[in-house]
Amino acid sequence: MRLLFKKLRENAVIPKYQTEYSAGLDLCACVDGEISIPEGETVKVPTGLAAELEGEKNAVLLIYARSSLATKLGLAPANCVGVVDWDYRGELIVALHNASAEDRVIQNGDRIAQLVVTPIYRPEVCESDELSDTARGAGGFGSTGLRNS
Ligand SMILES: O=c1ccn([C@H]2C[C@H](O)[C@@H](COP(=O)(O)OP(=O)(O)OP(=O)(O)O)O2)c(=O)[nH]1
């Protein structure tokens, strides 16, 4: 499988794996100089890249937070996880939300999020009057309690 990146602007950065076993490919901001993300606001940060997962339709590109940005700077994608449709050929955008109490500045080339390629199922969608019985049934949202017992 090949993941193709097309640079939409000269200063875009083609992602690379940081280590041999990195799960994510860091996405870099592609801006003129720098971009400000005021406290409490969300800014759509461009990457200057379009991507194509060549041939493989049962996989998806997901845009996740970088834990360092989220925990140290309060910057994480507003949509939690960005889902990139297989047929999307537009620019990859990271909608960074600033949950900190300070304005933040992102410089051109800063690594702002990570792209993860993961397999997906695309099942046939059917309406059904019955679902199979299970021990859990409809229990959820804490129905099994807090601790192991
Ligand atoms: O964090 C993200 C999320 C999405 N996208 C791109 C790829 C995706 O294929 C497209 C549409 O995203 P999504 O399906 O989440 O948007 P929507 O709000 O459901 O709008 P629509 O599908 O009608 O465009 O936008 C990004 O660049 N970054």
Backbone and ligand atoms as CSV (ligand in chain L), in Angstrom:
chain,resi,resn,atom,element,x,y,z
A,1,MET,N,N,0.852,-1.192,0.000
A,1,MET,CA,C,0.000,0.000,0.000
A,1,MET,C,C,0.893,1.249,0.000
A,2,ARG,N,N,0.483,2.235,-0.774
A,2,ARG,CA,C,1.258,3.476,-0.769
A,2,ARG,C,C,0.355,4.640,-0.342
A,3,LEU,N,N,0.904,5.510,0.466
A,3,LEU,CA,C,0.204,6.721,0.876
A,3,LEU,C,C,0.846,7.880,0.123
A,4,LEU,N,N,0.068,8.457,-0.775
A,4,LEU,CA,C,0.608,9.530,-1.609
A,4,LEU,C,C,0.270,10.885,-0.998
A,5,PHE,N,N,1.244,11.759,-0.996
A,5,PHE,CA,C,1.001,13.136,-0.571
A,5,PHE,C,C,1.313,14.079,-1.726
A,6,LYS,N,N,0.398,15.015,-1.938
A,6,LYS,CA,C,0.637,16.048,-2.946
A,6,LYS,C,C,0.811,17.380,-2.228
A,7,LYS,N,N,1.911,18.049,-2.515
A,7,LYS,CA,C,2.137,19.367,-1.918
A,7,LYS,C,C,1.272,20.393,-2.638
A,8,LEU,N,N,0.448,21.094,-1.899
A,8,LEU,CA,C,-0.383,22.145,-2.489
A,8,LEU,C,C,0.327,23.487,-2.440
A,9,ARG,N,N,1.317,23.575,-1.556
A,9,ARG,CA,C,2.141,24.785,-1.487
A,9,ARG,C,C,3.589,24.367,-1.234
A,10,GLU,N,N,4.493,25.225,-1.649
A,10,GLU,CA,C,5.923,24.897,-1.602
A,10,GLU,C,C,6.402,24.593,-0.185
A,11,ASN,N,N,5.843,25.315,0.815
A,11,ASN,CA,C,6.359,25.131,2.181
A,11,ASN,C,C,5.664,23.995,2.944
A,12,ALA,N,N,4.884,23.180,2.230
A,12,ALA,CA,C,4.278,22.009,2.895
A,12,ALA,C,C,5.377,20.989,3.212
A,13,VAL,N,N,5.140,20.236,4.283
A,13,VAL,CA,C,6.124,19.234,4.712
A,13,VAL,C,C,5.532,17.841,4.514
A,14,ILE,N,N,6.230,17.002,3.757
A,14,ILE,CA,C,5.788,15.616,3.587
A,14,ILE,C,C,6.055,14.880,4.897
A,15,PRO,N,N,5.018,14.267,5.508
A,15,PRO,CA,C,5.211,13.608,6.807
A,15,PRO,C,C,6.155,12.421,6.732
A,16,LYS,N,N,6.799,12.158,7.837
A,16,LYS,CA,C,7.627,10.957,7.915
A,16,LYS,C,C,7.438,10.330,9.289
A,17,TYR,N,N,7.681,9.012,9.351
A,17,TYR,CA,C,7.598,8.338,10.644
A,17,TYR,C,C,8.778,8.791,11.500
A,18,GLN,N,N,8.500,9.132,12.757
A,18,GLN,CA,C,9.552,9.643,13.639
A,18,GLN,C,C,10.481,8.531,14.102
A,19,THR,N,N,9.928,7.330,14.296
A,19,THR,CA,C,10.763,6.196,14.675
A,19,THR,C,C,10.333,5.004,13.823
A,20,GLU,N,N,11.086,3.924,13.935
A,20,GLU,CA,C,10.814,2.749,13.098
A,20,GLU,C,C,9.395,2.216,13.295
A,21,TYR,N,N,8.882,2.328,14.534
A,21,TYR,CA,C,7.569,1.744,14.823
A,21,TYR,C,C,6.503,2.788,15.139
A,22,SER,N,N,6.718,4.032,14.755
A,22,SER,CA,C,5.685,5.050,14.976
A,22,SER,C,C,4.384,4.622,14.306
A,23,ALA,N,N,3.282,4.810,15.013
A,23,ALA,CA,C,1.977,4.501,14.430
A,23,ALA,C,C,1.452,5.681,13.630
A,24,GLY,N,N,1.887,6.874,14.013
A,24,GLY,CA,C,1.355,8.076,13.373
A,24,GLY,C,C,2.416,8.798,12.557
A,25,LEU,N,N,1.928,9.527,11.583
A,25,LEU,CA,C,2.772,10.408,10.769
A,25,LEU,C,C,2.422,11.836,11.159
A,26,ASP,N,N,3.381,12.559,11.684
A,26,ASP,CA,C,3.066,13.908,12.147
A,26,ASP,C,C,2.761,14.848,10.986
A,27,LEU,N,N,1.684,15.594,11.161
A,27,LEU,CA,C,1.293,16.604,10.169
A,27,LEU,C,C,1.818,17.955,10.628
A,28,CYS,N,N,2.382,18.706,9.686
A,28,CYS,CA,C,2.963,20.010,10.017
A,28,CYS,C,C,2.081,21.149,9.509
A,29,ALA,N,N,2.088,22.232,10.270
A,29,ALA,CA,C,1.363,23.435,9.844
A,29,ALA,C,C,2.035,24.005,8.605
A,30,CYS,N,N,1.208,24.470,7.669
A,30,CYS,CA,C,1.732,25.112,6.458
A,30,CYS,C,C,1.107,26.502,6.397
A,31,VAL,N,N,1.798,27.461,6.998
A,31,VAL,CA,C,1.262,28.817,7.106
A,31,VAL,C,C,2.348,29.823,6.727
A,32,ASP,N,N,1.927,31.044,6.453
A,32,ASP,CA,C,2.900,32.108,6.195
A,32,ASP,C,C,3.422,32.585,7.540
A,33,GLY,N,N,4.600,32.160,7.888
A,33,GLY,CA,C,5.205,32.606,9.155
A,33,GLY,C,C,4.620,31.887,10.346
A,34,GLU,N,N,3.533,32.420,10.856
A,34,GLU,CA,C,2.920,31.811,12.039
A,34,GLU,C,C,1.434,32.093,12.054
A,35,ILE,N,N,0.739,31.373,12.921
A,35,ILE,CA,C,-0.707,31.564,13.031
A,35,ILE,C,C,-1.064,31.525,14.514
A,36,SER,N,N,-1.958,32.412,14.905
A,36,SER,CA,C,-2.331,32.505,16.312
A,36,SER,C,C,-3.636,31.744,16.565
A,37,ILE,N,N,-3.675,31.056,17.685
A,37,ILE,CA,C,-4.916,30.393,18.107
A,37,ILE,C,C,-5.281,30.989,19.468
A,38,PRO,N,N,-6.204,31.958,19.459
A,38,PRO,CA,C,-6.544,32.617,20.723
A,38,PRO,C,C,-7.145,31.632,21.731
A,39,GLU,N,N,-6.973,31.964,22.977
A,39,GLU,CA,C,-7.513,31.171,24.090
A,39,GLU,C,C,-8.992,30.851,23.847
A,40,GLY,N,N,-9.328,29.584,23.974
A,40,GLY,CA,C,-10.727,29.163,23.864
A,40,GLY,C,C,-11.252,29.057,22.449
A,41,GLU,N,N,-10.422,29.353,21.454
A,41,GLU,CA,C,-10.921,29.347,20.073
A,41,GLU,C,C,-10.374,28.171,19.266
A,42,THR,N,N,-11.042,27.948,18.136
A,42,THR,CA,C,-10.625,26.891,17.215
A,42,THR,C,C,-10.192,27.532,15.908
A,43,VAL,N,N,-9.055,27.119,15.398
A,43,VAL,CA,C,-8.551,27.645,14.128
A,43,VAL,C,C,-8.256,26.473,13.198
A,44,LYS,N,N,-8.720,26.575,11.973
A,44,LYS,CA,C,-8.434,25.528,10.990
A,44,LYS,C,C,-7.033,25.749,10.451
A,45,VAL,N,N,-6.124,24.893,10.849
A,45,VAL,CA,C,-4.724,25.067,10.455
A,45,VAL,C,C,-4.456,24.231,9.199
A,46,PRO,N,N,-4.005,24.873,8.118
A,46,PRO,CA,C,-3.739,24.125,6.885
A,46,PRO,C,C,-2.430,23.343,6.967
A,47,THR,N,N,-2.407,22.240,6.230
A,47,THR,CA,C,-1.156,21.452,6.165
A,47,THR,C,C,-0.467,21.611,4.810
A,48,GLY,N,N,-1.190,22.174,3.836
A,48,GLY,CA,C,-0.607,22.308,2.498
A,48,GLY,C,C,-0.477,20.990,1.764
A,49,LEU,N,N,-1.175,19.965,2.265
A,49,LEU,CA,C,-1.065,18.627,1.688
A,49,LEU,C,C,-2.424,18.062,1.323
A,50,ALA,N,N,-2.478,17.354,0.215
A,50,ALA,CA,C,-3.605,16.476,-0.085
A,50,ALA,C,C,-3.028,15.057,-0.088
A,51,ALA,N,N,-3.877,14.074,0.177
A,51,ALA,CA,C,-3.361,12.707,0.318
A,51,ALA,C,C,-4.259,11.715,-0.404
A,52,GLU,N,N,-3.656,10.605,-0.751
A,52,GLU,CA,C,-4.421,9.490,-1.334
A,52,GLU,C,C,-3.833,8.179,-0.855
A,53,LEU,N,N,-4.697,7.351,-0.314
A,53,LEU,CA,C,-4.298,6.003,0.062
A,53,LEU,C,C,-4.511,5.143,-1.179
A,54,GLU,N,N,-3.447,4.959,-1.902
A,54,GLU,CA,C,-3.539,4.406,-3.252
A,54,GLU,C,C,-4.191,3.020,-3.251
A,55,GLY,N,N,-5.325,2.919,-3.960
A,55,GLY,CA,C,-5.952,1.616,-4.175
A,55,GLY,C,C,-6.730,1.064,-3.000
A,56,GLU,N,N,-6.267,1.254,-1.772
A,56,GLU,CA,C,-6.828,0.579,-0.598
A,56,GLU,C,C,-8.074,1.292,-0.065
A,57,LYS,N,N,-9.252,0.735,-0.348
A,57,LYS,CA,C,-10.483,1.423,0.067
A,57,LYS,C,C,-10.964,0.968,1.445
A,58,ASN,N,N,-10.412,-0.118,1.971
A,58,ASN,CA,C,-10.811,-0.577,3.302
A,58,ASN,C,C,-9.837,-0.113,4.374
A,59,ALA,N,N,-9.350,1.092,4.185
A,59,ALA,CA,C,-8.504,1.728,5.190
A,59,ALA,C,C,-8.902,3.192,5.218
A,60,VAL,N,N,-8.571,3.835,6.313
A,60,VAL,CA,C,-8.949,5.245,6.451
A,60,VAL,C,C,-7.804,6.006,7.103
A,61,LEU,N,N,-7.698,7.268,6.738
A,61,LEU,CA,C,-6.741,8.164,7.401
A,61,LEU,C,C,-7.482,8.879,8.521
A,62,LEU,N,N,-6.926,8.817,9.701
A,62,LEU,CA,C,-7.520,9.494,10.857
A,62,LEU,C,C,-6.536,10.527,11.391
A,63,ILE,N,N,-7.044,11.687,11.733
A,63,ILE,CA,C,-6.193,12.760,12.262
A,63,ILE,C,C,-6.398,12.844,13.772
A,64,TYR,N,N,-5.343,12.530,14.501
A,64,TYR,CA,C,-5.397,12.512,15.974
A,64,TYR,C,C,-4.550,13.644,16.557
A,65,ALA,N,N,-4.828,13.925,17.821
A,65,ALA,CA,C,-4.001,14.874,18.569
A,65,ALA,C,C,-2.601,14.319,18.766
A,66,ARG,N,N,-1.638,15.231,18.941
A,66,ARG,CA,C,-0.341,14.827,19.495
A,66,ARG,C,C,-0.460,15.026,21.006
A,67,SER,N,N,-0.105,14.006,21.755
A,67,SER,CA,C,-0.313,14.090,23.202
A,67,SER,C,C,0.468,15.245,23.821
A,68,SER,N,N,1.648,15.549,23.291
A,68,SER,CA,C,2.457,16.633,23.854
A,68,SER,C,C,1.753,17.976,23.699
A,69,LEU,N,N,1.217,18.237,22.522
A,69,LEU,CA,C,0.519,19.519,22.310
A,69,LEU,C,C,-0.713,19.615,23.202
A,70,ALA,N,N,-1.439,18.500,23.287
A,70,ALA,CA,C,-2.681,18.518,24.057
A,70,ALA,C,C,-2.402,18.731,25.548
A,71,THR,N,N,-1.384,18.032,26.081
A,71,THR,CA,C,-1.167,18.102,27.528
A,71,THR,C,C,-0.332,19.310,27.945
A,72,LYS,N,N,0.582,19.757,27.084
A,72,LYS,CA,C,1.439,20.890,27.483
A,72,LYS,C,C,0.865,22.232,27.045
A,73,LEU,N,N,0.204,22.249,25.890
A,73,LEU,CA,C,-0.259,23.529,25.352
A,73,LEU,C,C,-1.775,23.647,25.284
A,74,GLY,N,N,-2.475,22.551,25.546
A,74,GLY,CA,C,-3.941,22.581,25.461
A,74,GLY,C,C,-4.462,22.627,24.038
A,75,LEU,N,N,-3.637,22.195,23.081
A,75,LEU,CA,C,-4.040,22.242,21.672
A,75,LEU,C,C,-4.355,20.844,21.157
A,76,ALA,N,N,-5.590,20.644,20.712
A,76,ALA,CA,C,-6.003,19.346,20.179
A,76,ALA,C,C,-7.111,19.587,19.159
A,77,PRO,N,N,-7.288,18.642,18.238
A,77,PRO,CA,C,-8.335,18.832,17.240
A,77,PRO,C,C,-9.715,19.020,17.889
A,78,ALA,N,N,-10.434,20.035,17.421
A,78,ALA,CA,C,-11.764,20.338,17.958
A,78,ALA,C,C,-12.730,19.198,17.697
A,79,ASN,N,N,-12.499,18.481,16.609
A,79,ASN,CA,C,-13.385,17.366,16.261
A,79,ASN,C,C,-12.897,16.048,16.869
A,80,CYS,N,N,-11.959,16.132,17.806
A,80,CYS,CA,C,-11.371,14.964,18.496
A,80,CYS,C,C,-10.575,14.102,17.514
A,81,VAL,N,N,-11.238,13.506,16.564
A,81,VAL,CA,C,-10.539,12.732,15.535
A,81,VAL,C,C,-11.095,13.139,14.178
A,82,GLY,N,N,-10.216,13.515,13.286
A,82,GLY,CA,C,-10.642,13.853,11.925
A,82,GLY,C,C,-10.670,12.601,11.065
A,83,VAL,N,N,-11.758,12.407,10.365
A,83,VAL,CA,C,-11.908,11.241,9.492
A,83,VAL,C,C,-11.769,11.709,8.045
A,84,VAL,N,N,-10.793,11.154,7.348
A,84,VAL,CA,C,-10.547,11.573,5.963
A,84,VAL,C,C,-11.150,10.531,5.031
A,85,ASP,N,N,-12.175,10.917,4.321
A,85,ASP,CA,C,-12.843,9.986,3.412
A,85,ASP,C,C,-11.893,9.556,2.300
A,86,TRP,N,N,-12.074,8.312,1.859
A,86,TRP,CA,C,-11.155,7.752,0.868
A,86,TRP,C,C,-11.092,8.613,-0.387
A,87,ASP,N,N,-12.225,9.219,-0.730
A,87,ASP,CA,C,-12.278,9.972,-1.991
A,87,ASP,C,C,-11.973,11.458,-1.811
A,88,TYR,N,N,-11.551,11.848,-0.621
A,88,TYR,CA,C,-11.228,13.263,-0.382
A,88,TYR,C,C,-9.882,13.610,-1.003
A,89,ARG,N,N,-9.879,14.633,-1.813
A,89,ARG,CA,C,-8.636,15.048,-2.473
A,89,ARG,C,C,-8.272,16.490,-2.142
A,90,GLY,N,N,-8.999,17.048,-1.172
A,90,GLY,CA,C,-8.716,18.433,-0.772
A,90,GLY,C,C,-7.578,18.487,0.237
A,91,GLU,N,N,-7.328,19.661,0.720
A,91,GLU,CA,C,-6.241,19.873,1.677
A,91,GLU,C,C,-6.576,19.249,3.031
A,92,LEU,N,N,-5.623,18.597,3.628
A,92,LEU,CA,C,-5.793,18.092,4.991
A,92,LEU,C,C,-5.725,19.285,5.944
A,93,ILE,N,N,-6.745,19.404,6.749
A,93,ILE,CA,C,-6.864,20.541,7.671
A,93,ILE,C,C,-6.909,19.995,9.096
A,94,VAL,N,N,-6.238,20.687,9.998
A,94,VAL,CA,C,-6.335,20.316,11.412
A,94,VAL,C,C,-7.042,21.457,12.139
A,95,ALA,N,N,-8.224,21.170,12.657
A,95,ALA,CA,C,-9.008,22.195,13.358
A,95,ALA,C,C,-8.553,22.209,14.813
A,96,LEU,N,N,-7.521,23.003,15.094
A,96,LEU,CA,C,-6.936,22.983,16.442
A,96,LEU,C,C,-7.733,23.871,17.401
A,97,HIS,N,N,-8.147,23.268,18.500
A,97,HIS,CA,C,-8.837,24.025,19.544
A,97,HIS,C,C,-7.858,24.317,20.669
A,98,ASN,N,N,-7.874,25.560,21.123
A,98,ASN,CA,C,-6.994,25.972,22.215
A,98,ASN,C,C,-7.791,25.969,23.519
A,99,ALA,N,N,-7.623,24.890,24.283
A,99,ALA,CA,C,-8.351,24.767,25.557
A,99,ALA,C,C,-7.575,25.382,26.716
A,100,SER,N,N,-6.431,25.993,26.432
A,100,SER,CA,C,-5.636,26.580,27.510
A,100,SER,C,C,-6.130,27.993,27.826
A,101,ALA,N,N,-5.530,28.583,28.834
A,101,ALA,CA,C,-5.933,29.928,29.249
A,101,ALA,C,C,-5.037,30.999,28.640
A,102,GLU,N,N,-4.251,30.601,27.634
A,102,GLU,CA,C,-3.365,31.571,26.960
A,102,GLU,C,C,-3.523,31.443,25.461
A,103,ASP,N,N,-3.253,32.547,24.756
A,103,ASP,CA,C,-3.211,32.460,23.302
A,103,ASP,C,C,-1.985,31.632,22.917
A,104,ARG,N,N,-2.118,30.870,21.851
A,104,ARG,CA,C,-0.997,30.041,21.382
A,104,ARG,C,C,-0.606,30.448,19.976
A,105,VAL,N,N,0.665,30.267,19.666
A,105,VAL,CA,C,1.156,30.594,18.329
A,105,VAL,C,C,1.780,29.348,17.718
A,106,ILE,N,N,1.340,29.030,16.511
A,106,ILE,CA,C,1.894,27.902,15.767
A,106,ILE,C,C,2.775,28.468,14.655
A,107,GLN,N,N,4.001,27.980,14.584
A,107,GLN,CA,C,4.921,28.427,13.529
A,107,GLN,C,C,4.779,27.512,12.321
A,108,ASN,N,N,5.079,28.063,11.157
A,108,ASN,CA,C,5.124,27.237,9.961
A,108,ASN,C,C,6.053,26.043,10.200
A,109,GLY,N,N,5.588,24.847,9.860
A,109,GLY,CA,C,6.420,23.648,10.011
A,109,GLY,C,C,6.252,22.931,11.338
A,110,ASP,N,N,5.555,23.543,12.295
A,110,ASP,CA,C,5.327,22.863,13.584
A,110,ASP,C,C,4.488,21.607,13.370
A,111,ARG,N,N,4.818,20.574,14.109
A,111,ARG,CA,C,4.042,19.322,14.024
A,111,ARG,C,C,2.810,19.472,14.911
A,112,ILE,N,N,1.648,19.449,14.296
A,112,ILE,CA,C,0.426,19.854,15.013
A,112,ILE,C,C,-0.554,18.716,15.280
A,113,ALA,N,N,-0.394,17.606,14.608
A,113,ALA,CA,C,-1.318,16.476,14.790
A,113,ALA,C,C,-0.658,15.261,14.155
A,114,GLN,N,N,-1.310,14.111,14.277
A,114,GLN,CA,C,-0.724,12.929,13.646
A,114,GLN,C,C,-1.780,12.168,12.855
A,115,LEU,N,N,-1.312,11.654,11.748
A,115,LEU,CA,C,-2.169,10.930,10.820
A,115,LEU,C,C,-1.938,9.442,11.044
A,116,VAL,N,N,-3.022,8.714,11.262
A,116,VAL,CA,C,-2.929,7.268,11.469
A,116,VAL,C,C,-3.727,6.566,10.379
A,117,VAL,N,N,-3.126,5.571,9.786
A,117,VAL,CA,C,-3.811,4.785,8.758
A,117,VAL,C,C,-4.315,3.515,9.423
A,118,THR,N,N,-5.612,3.286,9.326
A,118,THR,CA,C,-6.160,2.125,10.023
A,118,THR,C,C,-7.172,1.398,9.134
A,119,PRO,N,N,-7.221,0.061,9.239
A,119,PRO,CA,C,-8.206,-0.668,8.440
A,119,PRO,C,C,-9.621,-0.408,8.937
A,120,ILE,N,N,-10.551,-0.467,8.043
A,120,ILE,CA,C,-11.961,-0.316,8.435
A,120,ILE,C,C,-12.791,-1.375,7.724
A,121,TYR,N,N,-13.953,-1.664,8.323
A,121,TYR,CA,C,-14.958,-2.487,7.657
A,121,TYR,C,C,-16.004,-1.548,7.075
A,122,ARG,N,N,-16.498,-1.888,5.946
A,122,ARG,CA,C,-17.599,-1.113,5.356
A,122,ARG,C,C,-18.737,-2.090,5.084
A,123,PRO,N,N,-19.470,-2.488,6.173
A,123,PRO,CA,C,-20.494,-3.523,6.030
A,123,PRO,C,C,-21.706,-3.038,5.247
A,124,GLU,N,N,-22.442,-4.008,4.750
A,124,GLU,CA,C,-23.739,-3.707,4.149
A,124,GLU,C,C,-24.640,-3.178,5.268
A,125,VAL,N,N,-25.332,-2.107,5.052
A,125,VAL,CA,C,-26.179,-1.508,6.091
A,125,VAL,C,C,-27.608,-2.002,5.907
A,126,CYS,N,N,-28.181,-2.606,6.975
A,126,CYS,CA,C,-29.527,-3.182,6.893
A,126,CYS,C,C,-30.349,-2.727,8.099
A,127,GLU,N,N,-31.615,-2.486,7.911
A,127,GLU,CA,C,-32.514,-2.260,9.037
A,127,GLU,C,C,-32.995,-3.621,9.523
A,128,SER,N,N,-33.090,-3.793,10.871
A,128,SER,CA,C,-33.515,-5.073,11.415
A,128,SER,C,C,-34.453,-4.849,12.601
A,129,ASP,N,N,-35.504,-5.664,12.744
A,129,ASP,CA,C,-36.421,-5.542,13.882
A,129,ASP,C,C,-35.841,-6.198,15.125
A,130,GLU,N,N,-34.924,-7.140,14.969
A,130,GLU,CA,C,-34.362,-7.894,16.094
A,130,GLU,C,C,-32.845,-7.852,16.058
A,131,LEU,N,N,-32.251,-7.766,17.290
A,131,LEU,CA,C,-30.803,-7.945,17.431
A,131,LEU,C,C,-30.604,-9.125,18.365
A,132,SER,N,N,-29.491,-9.831,18.262
A,132,SER,CA,C,-29.295,-11.031,19.063
A,132,SER,C,C,-29.169,-10.685,20.555
A,133,ASP,N,N,-29.580,-11.644,21.429
A,133,ASP,CA,C,-29.499,-11.450,22.884
A,133,ASP,C,C,-28.062,-11.575,23.361
A,134,THR,N,N,-27.715,-10.780,24.379
A,134,THR,CA,C,-26.390,-10.899,25.009
A,134,THR,C,C,-26.551,-10.714,26.512
A,135,ALA,N,N,-25.528,-11.085,27.302
A,135,ALA,CA,C,-25.566,-10.910,28.756
A,135,ALA,C,C,-25.667,-9.429,29.114
A,136,ARG,N,N,-24.997,-8.576,28.396
A,136,ARG,CA,C,-25.040,-7.138,28.693
A,136,ARG,C,C,-26.381,-6.528,28.316
A,137,GLY,N,N,-26.938,-7.009,27.273
A,137,GLY,CA,C,-28.189,-6.417,26.817
A,137,GLY,C,C,-28.031,-4.937,26.534
A,138,ALA,N,N,-28.906,-4.130,27.127
A,138,ALA,CA,C,-28.870,-2.688,26.860
A,138,ALA,C,C,-28.101,-1.922,27.943
A,139,GLY,N,N,-27.427,-2.647,28.864
A,139,GLY,CA,C,-26.688,-1.985,29.941
A,139,GLY,C,C,-25.485,-1.241,29.395
A,140,GLY,N,N,-25.298,-0.019,29.855
A,140,GLY,CA,C,-24.158,0.770,29.405
A,140,GLY,C,C,-23.904,1.900,30.367
A,141,PHE,N,N,-22.984,2.766,30.045
A,141,PHE,CA,C,-22.694,3.975,30.830
A,141,PHE,C,C,-22.514,3.667,32.315
A,142,GLY,N,N,-21.682,2.669,32.620
A,142,GLY,CA,C,-21.378,2.361,34.022
A,142,GLY,C,C,-22.186,1.233,34.603
A,143,SER,N,N,-22.934,0.502,33.802
A,143,SER,CA,C,-23.794,-0.560,34.337
A,143,SER,C,C,-22.985,-1.690,34.968
A,144,THR,N,N,-21.695,-1.810,34.645
A,144,THR,CA,C,-20.884,-2.887,35.241
A,144,THR,C,C,-20.165,-2.406,36.503
A,145,GLY,N,N,-20.411,-1.170,36.934
A,145,GLY,CA,C,-19.799,-0.670,38.159
A,145,GLY,C,C,-18.443,-0.044,37.899
A,146,LEU,N,N,-17.778,0.352,39.023
A,146,LEU,CA,C,-16.524,1.107,38.910
A,146,LEU,C,C,-15.305,0.205,39.016
A,147,ARG,N,N,-15.365,-0.791,39.923
A,147,ARG,CA,C,-14.186,-1.597,40.221
A,147,ARG,C,C,-14.372,-3.035,39.795
A,148,ASN,N,N,-13.246,-3.728,39.617
A,148,ASN,CA,C,-13.290,-5.169,39.396
A,148,ASN,C,C,-13.760,-5.834,40.676
A,149,SER,N,N,-14.612,-6.847,40.636
A,149,SER,CA,C,-15.004,-7.550,41.856
A,149,SER,C,C,-15.099,-9.041,41.569
L,1,LIG,O1,O,-10.051,16.934,10.750
L,1,LIG,C1,C,-10.416,16.829,9.571
L,1,LIG,C2,C,-11.629,16.233,9.217
L,1,LIG,C3,C,-11.980,16.163,7.888
L,1,LIG,N1,N,-11.143,16.653,6.931
L,1,LIG,C4,C,-11.503,16.547,5.509
L,1,LIG,C5,C,-11.407,15.116,5.014
L,1,LIG,C6,C,-12.801,14.631,5.005
L,1,LIG,O2,O,-12.992,13.666,3.983
L,1,LIG,C7,C,-13.571,15.904,4.743
L,1,LIG,C8,C,-14.963,15.893,5.280
L,1,LIG,O3,O,-14.899,15.598,6.647
L,1,LIG,P1,P,-16.198,15.100,7.437
L,1,LIG,O4,O,-16.857,14.006,6.700
L,1,LIG,O5,O,-15.832,14.888,8.847
L,1,LIG,O6,O,-17.054,16.425,7.319
L,1,LIG,P2,P,-18.587,16.652,7.473
L,1,LIG,O7,O,-18.749,17.703,8.476
L,1,LIG,O8,O,-19.327,15.367,7.721
L,1,LIG,O9,O,-18.925,17.255,6.056
L,1,LIG,P3,P,-19.023,16.586,4.613
L,1,LIG,O10,O,-18.725,15.127,4.711
L,1,LIG,O11,O,-20.427,16.897,4.217
L,1,LIG,O12,O,-18.016,17.323,3.783
L,1,LIG,O13,O,-12.843,16.945,5.351
L,1,LIG,C9,C,-9.942,17.230,7.265
L,1,LIG,O14,O,-9.163,17.682,6.433
L,1,LIG,N2,N,-9.617,17.311,8.585
